[in-house]
Amino acid sequence: MRSTGHGSTVVPVVPDLDGSDPRLSSATLLPGTAKAMRDDYVNGTFKATTAFDYLFGDLRGDPGAHFPSGDDDIPRILAALNKLGDGMVEMSGPDGSRDSVVPAVYTYWGQFIDHDITLNTNGPDTTGDPGTGDLVLGDIVDEDFRVVPPDEVVTSLRNGRHPALNLDSLYGSGPRFPDEPPRPPTRSEAAYSSSDPAKLALDRVSGDPVAFGTLAFSLVEPGTDAQRDLPRYSQEDVDAFDGPTADRPTVGQPKIPDQRNDENLVVGQFHLGMIRFHNAVVDWVRENEPEVVEPRAVFERAQDLVRFHYQWLVVNDYLRTLTKPGVLDQVLLSDTLMFAPPHPIAMPLEFAVAAFRFGHSMVRGVYDFNVNFTGDGPGGIATLDQLFQFTGNGGLGAPPPNRGRVLPSNWPIEWSRFVVKGDALGLRAARKIDTFLAGPLSDMRNEGNGLADRVKEMLKHLARRNLVRGYWLSLPTGEKVAEALGVEPLTAGQLRSNTFPQVVQALDELEATPLWFYVLKEAELQGNGNFLGEVGSRILAETFVYLLRKDEGSFLEAPGGWTPADGVRLESGRLIVTLPDLLMFAGVLPQPDGTFREVGGSPAGHDGDA
C-alpha cells in the first residue's frame, strides 16, 4: 500500500523484494500482504481486505429509506446537504455552553480507534489495473457525482483493516528477532526497538527548553524524560535508503504502521502513550512472569495483555462514557446481535460513515494542552490549527532555525489537562455532541490541497464532506433507522430546534434527515451533548460488541473470561480500569502522589535503546 494518509487514495503495489534493511523501509505492510490486497482487487479473492455492509439490511432496498438519487434529484439534494453543512459551523468566539463534561481525550481516543479498525479502499477497478484505472465507486476529482447503489457499495468498498480491536495500527506485522529468518522489508519492523525488539521504539525530544524570540518556554514534566515523541526517520535514515524512490521516507516521517496517527498532536501523543504502555507491560512480564523467557514469547505475552486491557477500556471506559446508560449492557447481555452479514467479518456502514463520526462535533477550536500552551503560558491557548502543525505532516511546529526532525521539548501533551473527569476548566473538556462543529473544521489546512476548487471546498469542509459521503454511499435516513430500531423518531420540531435558519431550510428541502446529523441532534436532545442518544448508542454498541465477539482473541472471548484483575497493576495494587490508569502505568501521566512511574530507576515505558 502506497499511502495510509487520512483521506488519501490507497493504491496496492507490489514492491521489489530486494532484501534492503527493513528498518529503513517505508512500506506500510508486508509486501506479501500488499500483493494479496492487489489480488483482492483484480481477482475478487478478498484475502487481505475485509467487507463493509449495511447494519440495517432490511432498509437496503427500500427507496423510502433513502434520499432520492435520480438525475434531477442529485443537484437538489447536494445543494441542500451543502446548505445543511454550512449551517453546522459554530459561531466564532468562546461559548462555554458548548463545553461537555467529557474530558477532551475522548475525541482523539475515538480517532485512534477509528484508525485501528477502518481504512477505506475503493475497488475493484473496471480496467483491471488498480494502479491506473477508474474505480467503480467513482473518481471525485474527474467524474460527476453519482449515488452508488447499495449492492455496488458492498461489492466495491473494501476495508484495508481487519476490524478487530487488535491494535494493528500499533503493532503492524510485528517485530523480527535476531535469531529469526529474514523476511521482506516492512515499515512495521522499523517501529520496534533496535536493542530490544520486544519493545516499540520511541524518539527523543530535547532535554533543554526551546525559546522562540523573546518567548521563554518550559520543559513539559517530567523534563528529564526525553522519550516523548513517535519514532521518526532521521536524515541518516533517508540517506541510507536504497529502495524505490516512491517509498523513500522523509525526515521527520513517523516509523509507525499507520501514519494517520501523526495527523494531529493529540492522536500522535495518544499513540505514543500506547507505545509506552506496551513497553511498560514488557518490563512487567519480565519481572512478574519469569517463566516467559524467549524474546518472542515475552513480546506476544505483553501484546496479549495490552490488547486485553485496551479492549476492556474501550468497552468499559470509552463506550460507557459516551453512550446512553443501559444501552451497552442490553447489547452485551444479548444472545444475538443485529448485524449478521454474509461475510467472515464486516464493518457496518451506518457506523463507519455516520454514527462513529459523532466525535467530529467534540473537536475544540482551542486547547489547553501543556504548561506552555495555556491561558497564561508563553504560547497562549493552542489553536486547533497548531495541533495539526505540531506533527510530522505539519513540519513539527518549530519555525526555522529551531525546526528539527522530532517534536520540540515544549510540545508534548500534559495528559493531566486532557483526562480528568470533573475538571473545572472548560477548556479541558470536549465540546458537546451536537449539530455544531468548530469553525476550523470548515477550512482544514491539510485537506484537498492541489485539487480542483469544487473538490477542495468539499474536502476542507468536514460537515459537508460527511453529509455528501453518506448520500454517496446510500445510507438510510435517521428517521428510518430509528423506526428499524423500534425507537420513536425525533419530531420535525426537535430536529430543527436550537439551530440556524439555513439548517431549517435545508431539512425542509431534504424532507428527511441524514443519519449523521440525526445522531448528533439526538445526542443533544437526549444526552445534553454529553453522550449519544438511543440510535447513536445502539449503533456503537452493536458494532463494537460484534467486532469483539467475532475476534476469537478478544477479551470477551477469552476462556473463563478476562478482567483487569487478570492483568498488570500499578505498584500500589491499583488495577488498570480507566484510561488515566493506563497512562499512569505507561509513565506519561503523574500518579496520585504527583510522581511519574519508574521501572528500575528509569521512566516507565522506555524502549531500551541508548
N, C-alpha and C positions, 0 to 999 in steps of 0.2 A: 504494500500500500504506500503510495507516494506521500500522502498527506492525511493527517487527522486534525487539521486546523478547524476551529469552530466555524461551521457554515461552509466549509470548502467542499469541492468535489473530490470524491475518493476514487482513485483510478488504480485498479490492480496492476501490478507489474511483476515480472519475474527477473530479479536481479542476477547479475553474474556471480556465481558461487566461486569466487576467486580465492577464498580462504584468507582474506585480509583480516587484520586484527578485529575481532568482534567489538572490542571496547571503543573502536574508532568508527564503527558503523553507525549510520543514521537510519538504517532500516528499522521500521517500527515493529514489524512482526517477523517471525522466521520466514525465510524465502519459501519453504515448503507450504506454509500457510498462505502466503501470497499467491502461490500457484494454485492452491486449492480454491482460493477466492476467485481467481480468474476462471477456473473451471466451472464454478458456480454460475457465473455469468454466461459463458459460452455454451456449456452443455446442460445447464439446468440441474446440476448434481446437488448443489446446496449442501456441501460438506463443511464449509468454513463459515458461511454466513447463516443467520437464523431468520425466522419469519416475523413479519408484522401481520396482525389480523385484527378484526373488529371485536371488541368486547361484547357489543350488543348485536349479535349476528342476525336476530330477527328483524332489525331495522335496516339491514344492509340493502335489501331490495325494495324498500318502501319509499317511493318518491315523496310521500308526505312527511318523511322524517328528515329530509334534506332540503337545502336551498335549491331552487330551480337552476338548471345548467344548460338550457338551450342557448343557441347563438344570440338570440335577442335578450336573453336574461343576463348573460355574463357581464356585459358592461354596466348594467344597472346594479347588480349585486356587488361587483367590485367597487363601484363608486360609493355605495352605502357602507361597505366594510372599511374603506379608507376614511370615510367621514367618521365612522364609529371609532376607529383607531386614533384619529386626530383628537377626538373628544375624551380620550382616556389619559391624556398627559396632564399631570397635576399642575396647578398654578405655581409660578415661581415664588420663591421666598419660603421661610420656615413656617411649618404648620404642625405644631405639636400634637394636634388632634389626630394626626395620622400615624403617630408612634404606637406600636403594638406593645404587648407585654412579653413578646418573644425576643430573646437575645439575637443580635444581628448574625451570629454564626449560622443560624438555621437556614438563612438564604443560601449561603455558599456550601453548606453541607449538602443541601439538595442538588446544587450544581455538580458537586463531586460525585454524588450517587448517580446522577444522570449520565455523566461521562463514563461511569463504570458499567452501565447496562445498555447504553444505546450509542450507536454510530451509524447514522443513516447512510445507505448507499442506494443508488438508483440503477436499475438494470432489469432484465437483460438488454442487450443492445440490438437494435434492429439490423445492423450491418454485420453482426458477429464479431466486431472489433471493439472491445470495451475501451481501448485507448484513444480511438479517433472518431467513432461513430456517434450518431444521435441516440439519446436514451429514450426508452419507451415513455417514461414519465414526462419527458419534455425538457428542453433547454430554456431556462427562464431568460437567458440573455438574447437569444436569436429567434425564439418562437413565440407566437401569440399564446396568450393564456388559454388554457382549457381545464375543465374539471375532469379529473381522471375517474372513471367508473370504479366502484369498489372492487370488483373482481380483478381489474387491471392493477389497482393499487396493491392488492395482496400478492399478485404474481410478480410485480416489478420492484417493489420497495423491499430492500433487504437490510438486515441489521448486522453491521460488522462486529458486533459483540455477541458473545453468548451471554444472555441477560441474567446470569446468576450474580448474586451479590458476593462474588468471589475475589474482588479486588484485583482483577486482571489489569486494570489501569495502573496499579501499583507494582504488581509482580511481573507483568508481561509473561514471557515464556520461561522465566526463572533463571537462576544463575548456572554457571558451569564451573565445576570444581576442578582443581589442577590435575587430579588423578582420573578424570573422566575423559572419554574420547572427544576429539574436536568435532564441532558441528558448524554448519554455515553461519556467517555473522548475523547478528541481530542486535538492535538497539537495547533489547532487554538486558543483555549481559553488561552493557555499559552502565546500567542502573545500580549495579552491585559493587560493594567494596572490593578493592584490589587485594588487600591483605587478608580479608575475612569475607569470602563470598557468601557466607550465610547471612550477612548483613547488607542492607541497602546503603548506597553511597550518599554522601552529603557534600555540600560545598561550604566554604568558609567566608564569612564576612570579615571586614577589617576589625582589629581589636582597638582601633583608635576612632574617636568621633570624627565625623566628616563635617567641615564647615563650608558653607557656600557664601561667599562675600562676607558681609558683616553678621550673618546669622550663625549662632553657635548652637550646634545640635549635640544631643547627648546619646551615649550608647543606650541601647534598649536592654533592660535587665533580662538575664544576668549578663553584664558586659563582658565577663570572662569566658562566655560560651560562644565560640565563633561558628559552630556548625548550625547555622540558621538559614541556609539557602538550599534550594534544589541543586543537585549536581549539574554542572554546566560545562559545555565544551570550551576549552582554552584555545589560545592561538596555536599552541604547540600541537593540540589535538587536530586542529584544522589543517595545519601544515603537514602533518603526518598522514592524513587521509589519502588513500590511493584507490578508492573505489570510483564508481560512476560519478561524473560531475553533478548530475541531478540529485545525488544522495549526499553531497558534501554538506556537512553541518556548518553552521555559522557560529562565531564566537558569542558565547552567552546563551546559546540554544540549550534547553534542558535535556539532560540524559534520563528521561523518564519515558515509559511506554506510551503515554498519551499526552502529547504536548498541549492539548486543550487545558490541562491543569496548570499551565503557566499563563492562562488568559488574563487573569487579574491577580492582584496581590493576595487577596483573601483565600481564594481557592488554591493558589500556589502554596501559601503557608499552611493550609489545611493538609495538602498533600505531604508537605514536609513533616507535619505533626504525625501523620500516619507512618512515614519512614522512621521517625524517631521511636514511635510506639513499637514497630516491628523490631528494631534493633534492641530496644529495652527488653522485649519479650525473649529475644535470643539469649541475652545475658541471664534472664530469669530461668530459662530452661537449663542452661549450663550449671546454674547454681543449685536449682531445686530438683532437677531430674537427671542426676549423674549417670543413670543407665542409658541415656540418649547421648551417644558418643560420636558417631560418624558425622562429618560436617553436613552432608545432605540430610541425614536424619534430624539433626538439630534444626536446619532450615525448615524442613517440612513440618516438624512439630510446632515450631514458632509460627509458621504460616497458618496452620490449622487454628491455633489459639487466637491469632489476630483476626482471622476471618470470623470465628465464632463470636468473639467479643464485639466485633464491628456489626455483624448481623443482628445480634441481640440488641445493640444500641439503636440500630435503625428502627427496629420494631418498638422497643420499649422506651426510647427517648424521643427520637425524631418523629415517628408516627403518632405516638401518644400525645406529643406536644401540639401537633398541627392538625389532628383530625378530631371530629366531634366525639365527645365522650360516649362510649358504648359501642360505636360502630366497629372499631377494630376488634373488640372482643367477640362481637357477633360473628365476624368472619373467621377469626382464629378458632373458635369453638364449633364452627360448622363442619359437617362431614363432607359437604360438596361446595364447590365454588362455581361462580357464574361462567368463568372463562374456560372453555373446553375446545380449543381449536384443533383442527386435524393436523397438527404438527408436533414433533417431539417437544419443542418449546417455542413460544412466540411472545411478542410484545404487543399488548393492546394499543391500538392506535388512539383510542379515546384518552388513554393515559399519556402516551408519549407526545401527542400533538396538541393536547388541550389541558387536561386536569393537572398534570405534573408541571405545567408551565405557570402554576399559581405563584411560584417563587419570584417571577419577574416583577410582581407588584410589591414584593417585600424589599426590593432594592432601594437603598437610600441614595439621595443626591450628594450627601456629605457624610463623612465618617470620622469618629474619634478613635484612632487606631493605635497610637502609641504616645509616649511622652513628648515626642517632637511634633506630632500632628494631632493637636488637641486645642481646646479653646485658648489657653494661654501659652501654648508651645510656639517655638520659633517658626514652624511651618504653618501654623493655624490649622483649622479643621481641614482634613483631606477631602478633596472633591472626588467624585466617582471617576472622573477623567484621570486623576492622578493614580487611582488604584489600577487602572489599565496601563498607565505609563510605568509603574513600578514593577515591570515584568520583563522577561526576555524580549517579547514582541514589542514592548514599549521602549526599548533601549535601556532598561534597568534604571530609569528615572534620573540618575545624576547627570547634570549637564557637564560638557567638557570644561576643564580638563579632568574632572573627577570621575568621569564615566569609566567603569571597568567592566569585567566580564561577570561579576556577581553583584548581588544587591549591596548598596552601601550600608554601613553599620547602623544608620539611623532609620532604616526602612522596616525591619521585621515587625510583625504583629505582636502586640502585648495582649495575649488572649484573655487576660482578666477584664479587658474592656469589651469583650465580644461574647462571653459565655455565661455571664451571671444572671440568673433569673431573679427578677425583683430589683435590678439596678435602677436607682432613682434617676439616673441621667438618661433622658430620652434618646440622645444621640447614640447610645449604645444598644438600642433596640432596633429590630427590623421594622420596616413600615407595615402598616396593616394590609391584610389580604383583602383587597377591594378592587374597584374598577379604575383606579388611578395608578399610573406609572410615573416614576421620577423623570423630570424633564430631560436629563442627559440621555435617557434611553430612546428619545425621539431623534437623536443625531449621534449614533455610536461611532466613535473615532476610528475603529479598526475594521468596520464592515463596509463592503460594497465598493471600496476604493478602486478606481480604474475601470469600473463597469459603466455601461450606458446609464444616462441620468435616470430614466424611468425605473431601472433595476436598482440602482444605487439608492434612490429615495425610499424604496420599499425595504431594502435590506438594512438600512441605517435606522429605520423607524420600527422598533421592536413590536409595538402593538399592531401596526399594520401587517407586519410580517407574520405574526402568529395568526391573525384573523384570515389572511389570504391563504396561508398554508392549510388551515383547517378546511376551507372551502375547496381548495385544490385537491385535497385527499379525501373528499366526500365524507367528512364527519357528520354524524347526525346532530340535530339541533338540541339545545339544552332541555327544552320542554319535552321532547320525545324521549330523551334519556331518563328524565325524571319519571315519566309515565312507565317506562320499562322497568324501573326500579320499584314501582309502586309508591312513589313519593308524590305528594301534591305539588304540582309545578308552581313556581313563583308566578304571581299575577303580573299583568302588564304594568300596573301601577308600581309594584315593588321593583320591577326591573328598571323602571325609569326614574326611580327616586334618587335624590341626592346626586345629581349628575348635571352635565352641561346640556344646553339646548340641542347642540348638534348630535348628541348621543340619542336623545329622544327622537329627533328627526330620523336618524339612521335606523333605529329599531323599528320605527313606523314603516320605513321603506322596505326593510327586510321582512317584516311580518312574522319573524321568528327570531330566536336568539342563538348566536354562535356559542358552542359548548364552552369554549374558554371564557368568554365574557360571563356566561351563566354561572360557572363555577366561582368566579371572583365575586359576583354580586351576591350569590348565595352565602359565601363566607362573610361578607359584610353584614348581611341581614341576620344570619343565624349564629355567627360566632363573634360579632362585633369586630371582625377583621383579625381576630387573634387565632382562629382555627377555621378549618374548612367546614362547610355545611354538609348536609346529608349526601348529596350527589357526589361532591368532590371527595369527601371522606371515603365513601363506598368504593369509588373507582381506585383510589390509592390503596386501600386495604385489600381489595380483591386482587390487585396486581402484585403487591409485594408478597402477600401470603402465597399466591400462585407460584411466583418465582422461587420462593424458598421451599415450597413443597415439591417442586419439580427438580430441585437440586438435591441429590442423594447425599452430598457432602455438606449440607447446611446444618445449622444448629437445631432447626426444627426436626430434622430427620435423624439426628444423632441417636444411636442405640441407647435406650434408657433415658433419653432427654439430656439436655445440657443447659446449665445456667451459669452466670458469672461466679457462683460458688465453686465451680469446677475449673476456673481459670486462674489467671495471675492476680496478685493482690499487692497493694502498697505495703510498705514495711509496718505500718500501723495495724495491718489486718483489714483495712478498708477494701471492699470489693469494687470492681470496675462496673458501676451501674449507671453512670451518666457520662456524657461526653467530657465534662471537666475532669472526671476521674481518669479517663484515658489520657488526656493531655497532661495531667499531673504525673502519671506513670511514665510518660514519654519525656518528661523533663522540660516541657515548654510552658507550663502553667505553674505558678507557685502553689505549694501545699498550704493547708490552713495556717501553718506557723510562719508563712512568708518565705520559706526556703524552697529552692528548686531541688528536685530529687537528684541524687547522685548514686553512682554504682562504682564501688572501689575507689572513691575519691575523685571521680570524674563525672561530668554531667551525664545523666541517663540518656540513652538513645544515640550515642555517638557511633560512628561507623568503623572505628578501629584503625583507619588509615592515619599515617603521620600527617 
